Amino acid sequence: YIAMMTSGSHDRLGQFPESRRTFFKPSGAPYAPSTGGPGDRLVQSDLARTLRLIAKEGAETIYRGEVARLIAEDMARNGGLITEEDLASHATQTFEPHRLDYRGFEVYGQLPNTGYPTIVEALQILEGFDVASMGFQSPEALHLIIESLRHAFVDRLRYLGDAGLMPVPMAGLVSGDYANLRREGIDRNRATPDAEPGDPWAFGSVATGVRPGRSSNAGDGNTTHISVIDRDRNLVSLTSTLGGIFGSGVVIKGTGITLNNAVAWFDPEPGSVASIGPGKRVMSAASPVVLLRDGQPFAALGSPGGRRVMSAIYQVIVNLADYGLTMQPAISAPRIHAEGRATEISTRFPEETIEALQSMGHQIALRGETLSTSFFARPNGVMIHPETGNLHGGVFPFTPATAIGL
């Protein structure tokens, strides 16, 4: 997989000497994959040194230490904008997690600038429907899963942005009362491909006339998610992204660090709160979550995959909570995505299921799943079985993710 991604990015990475030196052979050829032989070994010694520095000195080295100096020097050599002063002024923000009670489970995530609020809204809309009694992935249940997701997505695309720069009706979007109102707009038998945003402002926030920014598709290419349970049953769910494949394609000399291309997620047109500017945060689709059951640690879950992350995490939670699946079946099951008129659906669904959804008015867009596609994101997760106490891991079957126990 790495060999395939590197070869496919040859022209872009080859523009930058340090990137070319890091990811290709001295001849400029890509490293060979392990097909029919051992393959080539990619050694990133500069990155290893950086990681050792971070392990020894902490994150401080990135902002005020040797790594910060190397970043600033490389920027200066190549006409970049980031200085040592910029790095030193960085401050990480932390937030209290939001808690959602869903079907007896506690779902925890971060509200600001993530995909989590959309998952919360979709789950709360769906909670008013007994999809478990309709059968796993029956057309009737899938219809309501799709419609709940679509209504949450059109609200996201209309209202969400950086709350530090614009008023955001967050309290309304994650309100159970607002979800009840949105549920009333769903027909149990007919699709609503033209669903309009609701009015969450009446449920706890104040509106202004500021034009909202666009929701980014951040995390579509080089995103990594890890889900961990340790020996003490602590849960970790962590998403990190470079944005596009290999981010900007630029490796900082002496560090092995590849820079992201997050500026591409801003609105290039002036006048929006999401227009490019200092101190601004873009909307991210990252949605790492942890789940508790009966107050005890249950699962950690997350995914790469752009905006599809939200629909993926939403459906995996439904599979766990509504249908009682363990993690691997919950992740392996075929999925859908709906953020507008189209209902994107995996070709792994039975033909009769797809035809039934079409008869309800869904505008079906079939999507085949392969190693090189990401139509429905690529989640992974770990869980503690509530009856046996055994640990279960799950990975998306179409990508080279791995579940391991040590």
Secondary structure as GFF3:
##gff-version 3
##sequence-region A 1 406
A	DSSP	alpha_helix	2	8	.	.	.	ID=ss1
A	DSSP	alpha_helix	10	13	.	.	.	ID=ss2
A	DSSP	alpha_helix	17	23	.	.	.	ID=ss3
A	DSSP	alpha_helix	45	57	.	.	.	ID=ss4
A	DSSP	alpha_helix	60	64	.	.	.	ID=ss5
A	DSSP	alpha_helix	66	77	.	.	.	ID=ss6
A	DSSP	alpha_helix	84	88	.	.	.	ID=ss7
A	DSSP	beta_strand	98	102	.	.	.	ID=ss8
A	DSSP	beta_strand	105	109	.	.	.	ID=ss9
A	DSSP	alpha_helix	116	126	.	.	.	ID=ss10
A	DSSP	three_ten_helix	131	134	.	.	.	ID=ss11
A	DSSP	alpha_helix	139	159	.	.	.	ID=ss12
A	DSSP	alpha_helix	170	173	.	.	.	ID=ss13
A	DSSP	alpha_helix	176	183	.	.	.	ID=ss14
A	DSSP	three_ten_helix	200	203	.	.	.	ID=ss15
A	DSSP	beta_strand	223	229	.	.	.	ID=ss16
A	DSSP	beta_strand	235	241	.	.	.	ID=ss17
A	DSSP	three_ten_helix	262	265	.	.	.	ID=ss18
A	DSSP	beta_strand	289	293	.	.	.	ID=ss19
A	DSSP	beta_strand	296	302	.	.	.	ID=ss20
A	DSSP	alpha_helix	308	321	.	.	.	ID=ss21
A	DSSP	alpha_helix	327	332	.	.	.	ID=ss22
A	DSSP	beta_strand	336	337	.	.	.	ID=ss23
A	DSSP	beta_strand	342	346	.	.	.	ID=ss24
A	DSSP	alpha_helix	351	359	.	.	.	ID=ss25
A	DSSP	beta_strand	363	367	.	.	.	ID=ss26
A	DSSP	beta_strand	380	384	.	.	.	ID=ss27
A	DSSP	beta_strand	391	395	.	.	.	ID=ss28
###
